[in-house]
Amino acid sequence: MPPAASILKDLRDGPKGRVPEIRNAYRFLRGAHSTVEGILQAAELVARQRRVSNSSTAGRPSSGETDLYRSAIVMTSSGIDASMQRLIWDAGSYLIPRPGTLARKQYELGIKEELSGTRKVDEDLKAAVVAADPAQQLLRFYLSRKAKSSFQGSGDLKTRVRNTLGIPGTRVDDATLATLDRFFLSRNRIVHEMDYENVVRSEGRARRHRTRDEVVSMCNRAFLVTSDLVHATADVILAER
């Protein structure tokens, strides 16, 4: 039997040139892409079995198929989290200590804001300031803040990834990032509400309908934009070599 055709679009090749600072982030992204492809292939098998058992090839996806589509969205999101968090740590650790980089400027602004008199100074920041190696500890404090939690939307990708790493807005602009908001909204509805249409009304047990084409499109877009961020980061690093 010939191998099944890929459902997701191929993930673009990793950045060219020697950029070890992005290697782990891209490996996480490739792993997530492979996992999501496997989930979608499993959904395809379930759909094929449904069509064989029915008198017609048409019909609404089964609950099993739809749950696999939901899983594909969640696993894509998990891959983005792992990839972008690692990118922040690895690329940020290289770019921020270098004078004159956009990443350095963002870092200085961020630390000054944390130390401003208009807010309570974090205890971890105080510990970093008085540490034996304050420069290194302040950098760790800053990066841990940027990478500490999952990404909730395009705003997070803009402030915590693009701005932190000094990626020019012309490389990955706001409009491009905003195309992922529908994906993140779907992920949050699945993770936090089990994809129910109304969790407030106890009698309302209907769940949102998810189609193959919708989910594949959203996942493809998420992998594309995330890989664009990795490539843009690689270009920023290479420009500093």
N, C-alpha and C positions, 0 to 999 in steps of 0.2 A: 504494500500500500504506500503510495507517495506521501511525503510529509505534508501536513496541513499547511495551507497558506497562512502567512502572518495576518493577524487582524489589526494590530497596531502598526502605525508607520514606523519604519526603522529609526532608531535613535541615531542622530548624526554622530560621526566619528568624533573622538575626543580632540581637544586642541592640539595643534602641531607644535613642535618645539619642546624644549625641556622645561616643563613647568611642574615640578613635583608638588607644588602647593595646591594644585587642583586635582591631583591624581585620585586621592581617596574619595573626594566628593563625586567625581565622575564614575568611580567604581560603584558607589552606592546607587547612583542614578541608573546605571546599566542593570544592576541587580534588581532594582524595583521594576524596571521596564520588562525584564524577563519574567518576573513573578506575575505581573499584571497580564502579560500575554498568556501565561499559563491559565490564569483564572478565566480569561475570555475564551480560550480554547475549550475549557471545561463547560462553560455556558453554551458554547456552540454544540457540544455533544449532547447536552441535555435538550437543547432546542431540536436537534435532529431526531432524537428519540421521541419527542413529543409529536413531531410532524409525521413520523412513521406510524405512530399509534392512532393518529387522527385520520379522518377521511379526507381532510383538506390540509394543504401545506400552510394555509393562513392561520391566524389566531393570535390571541394575546399571549405574551410570554408567561410561563408558569411562575409560581412563587419561587421555586428553586432557581430558575434562570435569573429572576429579578434580584434575588439575594446575592447571586454571583456578580451581577452588575454592580450592586452596592459595594461588595467586597473589592471590586476593581477600583472603585473611586477611593475607598479608604486606603488601600495599599499604595495607590499612586500618591496620595497625600503623605503617607508615612515615608515613602521614598524621597519626596521633596524635603520633608523635615530633616531626615538623616543627611541628605546631600548638602542642603543649605547650611545646616548647623556645622557640619565639618568644613565647608567652604569658609565660613566666618572664622573659625579657629585657625585653619591652616593658612589661608591667604591673608587674613587680618594680622596674624603674627609676623608675617613678612612685610606687609605694606605699611602698617601703622608706625613702626619704629623708624621709617625712612623719612627724613625731613623733606618737606615740600610736597608730599603726596596729598591728594584729596582725602585719602583715608586718614592721614595724620591730622589734617585740619578738622575733620569730623570728630576724631577722637578728642582733640583738645577742647573743642566746643562742648562735647558731651561731659567730659570730666569737670570743666568749669561750671556747667549747669548743675551737676551733682553737688558741687561744693558751694553753690550760691547760698546766700543767706535766706532765700525765700522758701527753702525746703529743708526738712530734717535730713542730716547727713547719714547715709546708710552705715551701719556698724561694720560691714565688710569693707567699705571704702575707707573708713577710719583705720582699720587694721592694715590695709594696703599702704596707706600714707606713712605709717610709722614702722613698716616692715624694714628689715635689713636691706632688702633690694626693692625699694618702692617702685621703681620704673617697671620692673617685671610684674610685680603684684598688681599695680594699677592697670596694666594691660590685661592681665588675667581677669580682673574684676570687670572691666569694660566688655571684654569678649564674652564672658559668662552671661552678662546681662543681655547681650544681643542674641545669644544662642540658647537661652535657657528654656524656651517653650516652643510649642508648635506654631506654625504660621497660619494666621486666621484669614488672610486676604491679601489683596494687592498692596494695601498700605503697609503691611508687615514686610513684604518683599522689598518695597521701596526703601523704608527706613532702616530695616535691620540687615538687609543684604546689599542693595545697590548703593545706598549712601554710606554705609559702614565701610565698604571696600573701595569707595571712590570710583564707582563705575559711572561714566558720563551718561546723562539722561538721553543723549542722542543715540547711544548704543542700544539701550533697552528703555524705551520711553514709558511714560505713565499710561498711555493708551494701550500699549502692549500688555503691561502688567494687569490692567483693568479687565482684560479679556479672561482672566482667571477667576474673577469674582463669582461667576456662576458656578464654577467648579467648587470653590471653597464653601459657598452657600449650601450646595448639595452635600458636601462632606460633613458639614456641621449638622445638617438635618438628620443625616444617617447616624452619626456618632452620638449626638445628644438627644435625639428624639425618636430613634429607631425608624426614621422616615415616615412617621405617622403624620397625616395631614392636620390633625388637631389633637394635641396631647392634653389639652385642658378639659375638654368634654370627655368624661369617662366612657360615654357610650359610643364615642367616635373612634372606630378602630381601622378606618380606611388608611392605607399607606400610599405614598406617592408612586405613580407609575414610572418605571425606568425602562427605556428602550435601548436596544443594542447600539443603534446609530448615535443616540444622544450620548451614551456613556463613552463609546469609543472616541467620539469627537472631543469630549471634554478631557479625557485622559491624554489623547494625542497633543492637545493644546498645552496641557500642563507640562508634559515632558519637553515639548519644544521650547517653551519660554524658560523653563528651568535650565535647560542645556544652553540657551542663549546667555543666561547669567554666568554660567561657568566659563563659557568661551570669552565673554567680555572681561571677566576677571583675569583670565590667562593673558589677554592682550594688555591689560593694565600692568600686570607683573612683568611681562616681557619688555614693556616700554621702560621699566625701571632697572633692567639688568645692566 
